[in-house]
Amino acid sequence: MKRLGFVLILASAMLKSQEPASVEKLTTLADELSSAVEAGDWKKAAELSKELVASTTRVRNSSLGRSPGEQVNQILRVLPTDTETLLVAAEPLSLTDSNGTAMLRGKTLAQGYVTGLLRAPNEGKLYKSLSGRTLDYAVLAARRFGLQPDDGSAAMPLGMIAYQGCAAYGFEQPVDDRTLGVIPGAVIMEHPVWLMEGKQYQQARDARPRTETHYVAFLKPELMLVCNDKDFLTEILSRMKSPNSTRALPDNLPEWHHIDRSAPVWGLRHIARQRANVDPSLGQMVIEDAQAVGLALQVDIPHGKIQIRWLSTSPTNPWQAIADNPQFKGIQTRKAGENLWEISGSSNEPSAYMLIFAVMAAMGFVVLV
């Protein structure tokens, strides 16, 4: 017990400078761990020990970053009002290629979607030019999901379906724009913009080749925007001049009540029901629910867990077919409240790949394989 007491005292001393809410959560975990050890419940003690370490790491990462919570709030305030999906990597992330083992972890998989727009331009050359740098946080916002345009082939392109989106990447250190390897190709709303071709899908051999223009701009030397749609970027830059305008995904949306924003990765989608006829993610391709409201995602809170909550006025559990599928072994689903259906699983099990794949599709990022 003396050693445990020393560890808890040391952790407390290291975290005195953190936010009270974070300290309170860590103190509660520490007390529960101490009680489990005293009771000889070693299985529970081991689980609590892992969660305490993970929570302490999150608080440390948050303190080392540039107040990512407030940075994300600032980005929210300038997103177009019809933004439908938001995905946030809220802890420091190193831009390096992950190995196969790491890719099995739910957190790493989810972070890969957030950095997807950074990987597309110039056939990955933009990402490679930034390799080794650290992101304090990253935010991906998207709208208007749909199928890729007809390219003359009988086979649809494989990979990400069409969408309009922008990602904001907050770097630990300022980025010298000379590392991009090209000069700006346009000026939009008084901001220099780099134009880079790329795509997040692969066309069939007989298709008419096509690429998409990606727009790269800096809001600050350490804050980069990468967009796959000029209008999305223009709206962001325009709204920066009107800080009191209506906010995208306002606080009164019910999805916000089901997200712990201290999670390493979190996100939400508020369903644009008026687009149900043209949005593949709202039909049989993922979950067919005409009464859906939205969903909320958090990864690694509690530690090692992926949790998704689906908000709907339908009495039918939309996750049941997924949970019954053998590929989702270990995945659990339950009714978590009125008009609320939850699906969850371990972030560190092979099934995490399938669960993240499914939830990202439900958020609109359908990948055709």
Secondary structure, DSSP 8 states (H G I E B T S, - for coil): -HHHHHHHHHHHHHTTTS-HHHHHHHHHHHHHHHHHHHHT-HHHHHHHHHHHHHHHHHHHHHHHTT-HHHHHHHHHHHS-TT--EEEEE-S-EE-----TTGGGSHHHHHHHHHTHHHHSBGGGHHHHHTTT-EEEEEEEEEEEEE-----S-SS--EEE-EEEEEEEEEESS---GGGGSS---EEETTEEEEEEEE-SEE--TTS----EEEEEEEEETTEEEEES-HHHHHHHHHHTT-TTS--SS-TTSGGGGG--TTSSEEEEEE--GGGTTT-GGGTTTS---TTEEEEEEEESSSTTEEEEEEEES-SS-TTHHHHHSGGGTT-EEEEEETTEEEEEEETTSTHHHHHHHHHHHHTT--EE-
